[in-house]
Amino acid sequence: MINCWANKRKERQERDHIVFTTLKRIFTSEELYRNWGLLLLRVGIGGSMIFFHGYAKLTGGPEVWEQVGASMGIFGIHTMPMLWGALAAMAEFFGSLLLIFGILFRPAALGLAGTMVVAVFHHLHLPADHAAAGWAGASHALELACVYTALLLTGPGRFRISRW
């Protein structure tokens, strides 16, 4: 009976050693998991931008592009709203694809960050009775602008197509 407990104790110690060694490796090795984290961030943020924002704008056509591009009026740019809207749609769709695959990564991140800054100002200039007005409406775009700016500064990481 005592020998059985001793064996179980030894098994538990070995299991605990494996768990603690793995946790130590995760929390002390910056380079080991940094690239996996960047890949997860690129695929997650890029994929959600494509499916929830970029695709709808890109396939929405000239009416949607003009409506989106009208946000540039906040900055005093009132000409060619359809062009500005199409550029925003392309940044959100194709820029996110580039971000996911790590191709032309920094220009794509810059374009996406710029698009999100315009979106922040758009929400801040909506009428007060609008559901997406103010900082509550702008918070998502502000968060994404911060994420894209951070990605711009850190780079795509090791797992990218342009590496090969």
Backbone bond lengths (Angstrom), bond angles and torsions (degrees), N, CA, C in turn:
res aa  C-N    CA-C-N  psi(-1)  N-CA   C-N-CA  omega(-1)  CA-C   N-CA-C  phi
1 M - - - 1.446 - - 1.519 110.64 -
2 I 1.330 116.35 -44.45 1.463 120.06 179.64 1.519 109.72 -66.00
3 N 1.315 116.96 -37.88 1.457 121.32 179.01 1.529 110.66 -63.61
4 C 1.330 117.84 -36.88 1.469 122.19 177.97 1.522 110.56 -63.80
5 W 1.341 116.87 -43.61 1.468 120.71 178.10 1.517 111.36 -65.46
6 A 1.312 115.75 -37.00 1.467 119.55 179.12 1.522 110.32 -65.32
7 N 1.335 116.60 -39.72 1.467 119.82 178.16 1.526 111.30 -65.85
8 K 1.347 116.25 -42.16 1.463 119.56 178.57 1.523 110.85 -64.71
9 R 1.321 115.44 -38.36 1.471 119.26 178.57 1.525 109.84 -63.88
10 K 1.332 116.36 -42.59 1.461 120.23 179.49 1.534 110.76 -64.76
11 E 1.336 117.28 -41.47 1.467 120.74 177.51 1.527 111.06 -61.70
12 R 1.342 115.81 -42.72 1.464 120.07 179.25 1.528 110.81 -64.27
13 Q 1.322 117.36 -39.79 1.464 120.61 178.13 1.523 110.93 -64.20
14 E 1.325 117.32 -41.04 1.467 120.66 178.39 1.529 111.03 -64.90
15 R 1.333 116.10 -42.98 1.461 120.66 178.33 1.528 110.68 -63.45
16 D 1.319 116.79 -45.05 1.466 120.75 178.43 1.520 111.06 -61.89
17 H 1.324 116.65 -38.29 1.468 120.42 178.60 1.529 110.41 -62.49
18 I 1.326 116.64 -43.10 1.468 120.62 179.09 1.525 110.28 -63.57
19 V 1.331 117.13 -45.53 1.468 121.12 -179.75 1.520 110.44 -61.87
20 F 1.337 117.16 -49.03 1.464 119.96 -177.52 1.526 111.98 -67.52
21 T 1.323 117.35 -34.96 1.463 120.24 176.81 1.525 110.40 -65.01
22 T 1.328 116.43 -42.66 1.465 120.54 178.30 1.521 111.05 -64.23
23 L 1.324 117.01 -46.07 1.468 120.34 178.41 1.523 111.29 -62.14
24 K 1.321 116.65 -40.73 1.466 119.91 178.74 1.522 110.21 -61.93
25 R 1.334 116.67 -42.27 1.459 120.45 179.45 1.532 111.07 -63.82
26 I 1.335 116.56 -40.36 1.465 120.30 -179.90 1.518 110.88 -65.09
27 F 1.335 117.10 -45.50 1.459 120.30 -172.77 1.521 114.26 -85.71
28 T 1.325 118.59 -12.70 1.463 119.38 -179.41 1.516 113.76 -111.03
29 S 1.314 118.10 -9.86 1.456 120.71 -178.54 1.522 109.80 -104.37
30 E 1.322 116.51 99.83 1.458 120.48 -179.72 1.525 111.89 -64.98
31 E 1.302 116.77 -45.65 1.460 120.56 -172.35 1.525 112.35 -74.88
32 L 1.327 116.97 -30.16 1.462 120.44 -174.45 1.526 112.25 -60.97
33 Y 1.323 116.91 -45.38 1.457 119.65 -175.65 1.520 113.50 -109.06
34 R 1.300 117.83 -4.46 1.466 121.59 179.53 1.526 110.96 -59.24
35 N 1.313 116.84 -46.48 1.466 120.92 -178.15 1.526 112.27 -67.52
36 W 1.328 116.96 -36.67 1.464 119.55 176.04 1.524 110.31 -66.97
37 G 1.320 117.31 -38.69 1.461 121.00 177.38 1.517 112.07 -63.44
38 L 1.330 116.57 -42.60 1.464 120.23 177.92 1.528 111.39 -64.53
39 L 1.326 116.67 -39.76 1.465 119.76 177.82 1.529 110.76 -63.24
40 L 1.324 116.71 -45.50 1.462 120.53 178.58 1.525 110.89 -60.97
41 L 1.319 116.94 -42.34 1.460 121.09 178.88 1.527 111.17 -64.16
42 R 1.343 116.67 -45.27 1.465 120.45 -179.84 1.522 111.53 -61.62
43 V 1.324 117.05 -46.62 1.465 120.77 -178.01 1.531 110.72 -69.16
44 G 1.316 117.38 -42.16 1.465 120.63 -178.87 1.512 113.12 -66.97
45 I 1.322 116.77 -51.95 1.467 120.76 -178.95 1.530 110.27 -69.18
46 G 1.326 116.64 -43.82 1.464 119.85 -179.92 1.519 112.20 -63.65
47 G 1.324 116.54 -44.18 1.462 120.21 179.58 1.516 112.69 -64.25
48 S 1.323 116.52 -42.73 1.470 118.29 179.50 1.526 111.18 -67.70
49 M 1.326 117.68 -34.96 1.467 119.91 177.98 1.530 109.98 -65.76
50 I 1.316 117.02 -41.74 1.466 120.35 178.89 1.527 110.65 -62.56
51 F 1.318 116.96 -52.66 1.461 120.75 -171.45 1.522 114.24 -76.69
52 F 1.325 118.23 -31.37 1.465 119.46 -175.60 1.524 113.82 -100.88
53 H 1.328 117.83 -15.38 1.464 119.40 -176.50 1.531 112.44 -131.72
54 G 1.324 117.21 -59.12 1.457 121.95 -171.50 1.510 114.93 -63.03
55 Y 1.332 117.36 -45.57 1.463 120.19 -176.86 1.526 111.35 -62.34
56 A 1.328 117.00 -44.70 1.472 120.39 -179.45 1.524 111.19 -63.40
57 K 1.321 116.75 -40.33 1.468 119.44 179.26 1.519 110.85 -69.44
58 L 1.317 116.82 -42.67 1.463 120.69 -177.15 1.524 111.44 -65.58
59 T 1.310 117.49 -41.68 1.464 120.72 -178.32 1.525 112.36 -87.86
60 G 1.320 117.66 -5.08 1.459 121.44 179.89 1.509 113.91 -69.74
61 G 1.308 116.51 -21.69 1.453 120.68 177.07 1.513 114.46 81.79
62 P 1.332 116.05 -173.14 1.465 122.17 -173.28 1.529 114.85 -56.87
63 E 1.334 117.48 -34.08 1.468 118.68 -179.55 1.529 110.70 -64.51
64 V 1.323 115.52 -45.67 1.469 120.37 179.41 1.521 109.85 -67.46
65 W 1.329 117.24 -42.45 1.464 119.90 -179.50 1.520 111.04 -60.11
66 E 1.324 116.26 -41.73 1.464 119.60 -179.67 1.531 110.89 -65.62
67 Q 1.313 116.23 -40.32 1.464 120.28 178.77 1.532 110.93 -64.76
68 V 1.328 116.92 -44.38 1.468 120.96 178.65 1.521 110.32 -66.35
69 G 1.329 116.54 -44.39 1.465 121.04 -178.14 1.511 114.26 -67.15
70 A 1.330 117.07 -21.39 1.468 120.28 178.02 1.526 111.83 -62.84
71 S 1.326 117.20 -18.80 1.471 120.85 177.51 1.520 112.18 -62.56
72 M 1.319 117.48 -21.86 1.470 120.07 178.53 1.524 111.41 -67.08
73 G 1.341 117.10 -17.18 1.457 120.90 176.04 1.519 112.38 -59.40
74 I 1.315 117.43 -25.64 1.466 122.05 176.28 1.525 110.31 -58.23
75 F 1.316 116.40 -33.52 1.464 122.38 -178.60 1.525 112.20 -95.13
76 G 1.323 117.07 8.98 1.459 121.36 179.32 1.514 113.92 84.36
77 I 1.318 117.67 11.27 1.467 121.96 179.15 1.522 107.43 -103.24
78 H 1.325 115.71 103.05 1.458 120.69 -175.91 1.528 112.69 -107.73
79 T 1.321 117.99 -3.70 1.462 120.66 -178.90 1.522 110.31 -90.62
80 M 1.298 115.92 147.37 1.463 125.46 174.81 1.534 114.19 52.32
81 P 1.333 118.52 54.77 1.465 118.73 179.48 1.531 112.75 -63.27
82 M 1.351 116.61 -30.20 1.457 119.10 179.11 1.531 110.95 -64.27
83 L 1.326 116.43 -39.45 1.462 120.75 178.09 1.527 110.74 -64.43
84 W 1.337 116.54 -45.79 1.467 120.04 -179.79 1.527 110.83 -62.73
85 G 1.320 116.78 -39.39 1.464 120.37 178.10 1.517 112.24 -66.22
86 A 1.338 116.03 -40.98 1.467 119.88 177.57 1.526 110.54 -64.59
87 L 1.334 116.93 -39.12 1.466 120.28 177.28 1.525 111.30 -63.95
88 A 1.336 116.97 -40.20 1.468 120.35 177.20 1.525 110.60 -63.95
89 A 1.338 116.65 -43.20 1.463 120.76 179.04 1.523 110.83 -63.13
90 M 1.331 116.73 -42.29 1.466 120.26 178.91 1.522 111.28 -67.41
91 A 1.333 117.03 -37.98 1.467 119.99 177.50 1.524 109.93 -62.42
92 E 1.331 116.43 -44.11 1.459 119.71 -177.66 1.527 112.22 -70.04
93 F 1.321 118.13 -34.96 1.462 120.28 -178.38 1.530 111.47 -88.06
94 F 1.330 116.59 -63.46 1.467 119.76 -175.58 1.528 111.99 -72.78
95 G 1.333 116.66 -34.82 1.465 119.45 176.26 1.517 111.48 -62.09
96 S 1.330 116.16 -37.37 1.465 119.83 177.67 1.522 111.46 -68.82
97 L 1.332 117.17 -37.13 1.471 119.83 174.91 1.526 110.78 -61.37
98 L 1.329 115.88 -45.16 1.464 119.85 178.16 1.521 110.75 -61.80
99 L 1.322 116.36 -39.58 1.458 121.67 179.01 1.529 110.56 -62.31
100 I 1.318 116.76 -46.24 1.466 121.19 -179.27 1.522 110.82 -59.32
101 F 1.327 117.14 -46.30 1.456 120.82 -175.71 1.524 113.50 -85.97
102 G 1.327 117.67 -8.97 1.458 120.77 178.19 1.515 113.54 75.59
103 I 1.324 117.18 24.27 1.464 122.04 178.95 1.524 107.62 -100.19
104 L 1.327 117.44 133.34 1.470 121.36 -176.32 1.531 109.58 46.07
105 F 1.310 114.75 46.98 1.461 122.26 -168.87 1.523 113.37 -60.48
106 R 1.317 116.75 -51.37 1.467 118.78 -175.53 1.532 112.83 -68.16
107 P 1.334 120.27 -42.13 1.471 118.03 174.31 1.538 112.25 -60.93
108 A 1.326 117.40 -37.44 1.468 120.23 178.26 1.523 110.69 -65.66
109 A 1.329 117.00 -44.19 1.470 120.47 179.00 1.523 111.12 -63.68
110 L 1.327 116.70 -38.09 1.467 120.42 178.01 1.532 110.72 -64.82
111 G 1.327 116.81 -44.84 1.462 120.43 178.42 1.520 112.51 -62.33
112 L 1.326 116.27 -40.38 1.461 119.98 178.74 1.525 111.48 -69.39
113 A 1.321 117.24 -40.06 1.472 120.13 177.58 1.524 110.29 -63.12
114 G 1.327 116.97 -42.95 1.463 120.66 178.34 1.516 112.21 -62.85
115 T 1.319 116.52 -41.02 1.462 120.85 177.68 1.526 110.69 -62.36
116 M 1.319 116.67 -38.96 1.466 119.98 179.90 1.530 111.91 -71.16
117 V 1.326 117.23 -32.75 1.471 119.65 175.92 1.529 109.78 -63.55
118 V 1.328 116.67 -42.82 1.470 120.17 176.49 1.529 109.66 -61.73
119 A 1.332 117.18 -40.47 1.468 120.69 179.06 1.533 111.33 -63.31
120 V 1.329 116.89 -37.78 1.471 120.29 177.07 1.521 109.79 -59.93
121 F 1.327 116.71 -50.43 1.465 120.36 -179.65 1.528 111.75 -64.26
122 H 1.329 116.24 -34.36 1.470 120.06 176.72 1.530 110.16 -58.61
123 H 1.333 116.52 -48.84 1.466 120.39 -179.43 1.523 111.90 -65.33
124 L 1.314 116.87 -35.58 1.465 119.93 -178.99 1.523 112.31 -71.77
125 H 1.331 117.21 -20.70 1.463 120.75 -179.17 1.534 113.49 -102.44
126 L 1.315 117.46 7.08 1.465 120.28 175.78 1.527 109.30 -72.47
127 P 1.340 117.55 153.57 1.473 119.58 176.14 1.532 110.80 -57.66
128 A 1.309 116.53 146.56 1.467 121.85 -174.19 1.524 113.16 -58.80
129 D 1.323 118.13 -28.98 1.464 120.33 -178.50 1.532 112.96 -83.74
130 H 1.318 117.61 -2.77 1.468 121.54 178.46 1.530 109.06 -74.36
131 A 1.330 116.68 141.67 1.469 121.33 -176.56 1.523 113.13 -62.63
132 A 1.336 118.17 -30.61 1.464 121.40 -177.06 1.523 112.41 -102.18
133 A 1.331 117.26 19.23 1.468 120.64 -176.92 1.526 110.98 -80.55
134 G 1.314 114.95 156.04 1.460 121.76 173.74 1.517 113.66 77.93
135 W 1.324 113.72 -166.96 1.458 119.80 -175.89 1.520 112.61 -68.16
136 A 1.330 116.96 -29.43 1.464 119.14 177.76 1.526 110.48 -62.53
137 G 1.305 117.29 -40.45 1.460 120.96 177.84 1.515 112.87 -75.96
138 A 1.323 116.09 -30.67 1.465 121.01 -176.67 1.523 112.97 -84.56
139 S 1.320 117.33 -12.28 1.468 119.71 -171.97 1.525 112.81 -60.48
140 H 1.320 118.16 -41.06 1.466 120.36 -178.97 1.535 110.87 -63.75
141 A 1.315 116.70 -45.35 1.466 120.31 178.71 1.526 110.62 -64.87
142 L 1.330 117.28 -37.45 1.464 120.86 178.12 1.528 110.91 -65.27
143 E 1.319 116.65 -42.37 1.466 120.59 177.30 1.525 110.87 -61.02
144 L 1.335 116.44 -45.01 1.463 119.66 179.40 1.525 111.60 -66.12
145 A 1.329 117.58 -36.40 1.467 120.25 176.60 1.525 110.00 -61.15
146 C 1.322 117.18 -40.07 1.469 120.91 177.63 1.526 111.13 -66.38
147 V 1.330 117.33 -42.27 1.468 121.20 179.30 1.523 110.41 -63.09
148 Y 1.333 117.32 -46.45 1.465 120.22 -179.11 1.527 111.28 -66.21
149 T 1.322 117.35 -35.97 1.468 120.15 177.49 1.524 109.95 -67.19
150 A 1.323 117.40 -41.53 1.467 120.53 177.14 1.527 110.79 -62.90
151 L 1.329 117.30 -41.45 1.465 120.20 177.23 1.523 111.02 -65.22
152 L 1.314 116.86 -37.63 1.463 121.32 176.70 1.525 110.01 -57.91
153 L 1.326 116.40 -41.24 1.463 120.99 -177.79 1.528 112.81 -77.24
154 T 1.337 118.04 -36.36 1.465 120.09 -176.19 1.519 113.21 -84.92
155 G 1.317 117.65 -29.44 1.460 120.60 -176.68 1.517 110.77 90.43
156 P 1.334 117.13 176.16 1.461 121.25 -172.67 1.528 114.89 -79.10
157 G 1.303 118.35 -16.23 1.454 120.13 -174.02 1.520 110.93 88.18
158 R 1.328 114.92 -175.70 1.462 120.59 -174.30 1.527 112.92 -74.24
159 F 1.326 117.93 -32.19 1.461 121.33 -174.42 1.522 110.09 -88.88
160 R 1.323 115.34 92.08 1.463 121.41 -179.66 1.523 108.24 -152.41
161 I 1.312 115.60 154.07 1.463 119.64 -178.42 1.520 111.26 -69.47
162 S 1.314 117.76 -37.76 1.465 119.95 -175.88 1.522 112.43 -64.87
163 R 1.326 117.89 -14.12 1.466 121.35 177.53 1.524 110.59 -69.10
164 W 1.331 115.38 -34.65 1.455 119.57 -177.45 1.466 107.87 -92.79
